[in-house]
Amino acid sequence: MTIQEKEREIIEEFAVFDDWMDKYAYLIELGTALPPLEEQYKTDENLIKGCQSRVWFHAELKEGRLWFSADSDAIITKGIAALLIRVFSGEKPPDIAAADLKFIDEIGLSQHLSPTRSNGLLSMVKQIKLYAIAFAAGS
C-alpha cells in the first residue's frame, strides 16, 4: 500500500465521524493501541523538539524501508504519532521525504488542534522527513 493509499484510508475512517469529539476519541483509541516504545529508545536524541508534551520517535532502516516506533506522555499526541507511523512505516526514505501529507488537512487535524499540538504535529512530521533524508543519504 502506498503512502497516498494509506492517507485515503485514514481520510475515509475520519469521514465516518460527525463531530470533533468523536474524532478526538478515535485519536485516543489509536494512541492507546500504539505499542509502547522500548525504554532504550526514550532518549534525548529521539525526543521531538517543539512538542509541548514529550514525544519520542525511533526509526530503523530494514531492507531499504524505514520502520518507525513512537511514544508520548500525552494520549492525543500519541494518537497523532500512531497516524504518522501508520502512513510512513514500511516506506522507502525517498517516498517519505517527498510525501505531501494532504490527509492532515483533509481530516481537519491542523484546524482542530491547539496551537501547541499543531506545532508538535509539524515537529513530528519534520523529524520523520529528516530521518528519511538522512537514511536516503546514507544508503
N, C-alpha and C positions, 0 to 999 in steps of 0.2 A: 504494500500500500504506500503510495507517495505522500509527501507532506501535504499536498493540496487535497488529496482524498481524505486524509485524517482530519484536516481542517473542515471539510464539508460535513463529515460525520459529526463533529463537535457542534457545528452550526445547527444541524438538524436536531441534535439532542437538546440544545438550549431553546430551540424554537417551540418545543413542547410546553415550556413554562410560560405562563401569562404575566407573572409579575417578578420583580427582582428578589423578593424574599424567597421565592421558590428556587430561583437561580443560585442565591447565596446558600440555601440549604443543600443544593446539588454540589456546589463547590466544597462545602464542608464534608459531604459524603465522599467526594473524590479524595480530599485531604486525609480523611480517616482511613481510607483504603490504601493509601500510599505506604509501602513498606518503610519502616524506619531506616534511616541512613546509619551504616555501621559507625560506631564511635570513632574509629581510626580516621574517618573522613571528615569529622566535625572539627576542622582546623581553621585557623585564621585565613590560611591560603584559599580555602574553599568557601569562606564566608562571603556572601554577596554584599558589596559596598553599595550604599544608597537605599537600603531597606530599613524601615523603622524596626521591624521585627528581625529576629535572627534567622537567616536562611542560608543553608549550605547546599552547594551543587558540586557533585563529583562527576567527572567524565572519564571514560575509558574507551580506548580505540581497540576494537577487536575485528580482525579480518576486514579492515578498511571502513568500518562503520563505527559511529560514536554511540555509546550507551551511557545514559545519564541516570543518576540517583540523586535524591534531594531530601531535605527535611527542613522543618521550620518549627519555631515555638509558637506560631500563630496559625490557627486552623484554616482560616480562609486563604492565607498566604500559602499554606501547604497544598490547598486545593488548586491554586493557580500554578504552583510548581508541578503538580500532578498533570495538569493540562499540557504544560510545556514539555514535560517528559514524554507524554503520550505522542505529541506531534513530532518530536525530534529524535527520540531514542531509536536506534537501529538505522539511522540515515547516514549517508555519506557526508563528510565535512563540507565539500563544496556546495552540496544541496542545502545544508543548514545555513551556511553563510549567505546564500542567495535568497533564502525564503523571505517573503514579504509579510507573512502573518496577518492576512486580512481578517482571519477569524476573530481576532481580538476586538476589532471594531464591529464586525458583523453580529457578534453575540451581545454587544453592548458593554463589554467589560471595561473598556477605557472610560466610558461615560459614567459608570455607576460605582467606580472605586473612589475612595477618598484620595485626595492628592498624594498622601504619603504612600498608600498602597499602589497607586498608579506609578509613582516614581520607582517603587520596588519592582513592579512588573517590568518596567523598562530596563531596570538594572539586571534583572534575571535574564531577559532576552539578550541584552548586550553581552553578558558573561557567557551565555551559551554560544553566541556567534564568535566571541573571542576564542573559546575552546576550539570551535570548528576551524577557524582561521589558523590557529596555532598547530593543530593536528594536520591540517592540509599542507601547511608549510613544512612540517617535519617528515612527511611521508613522500 
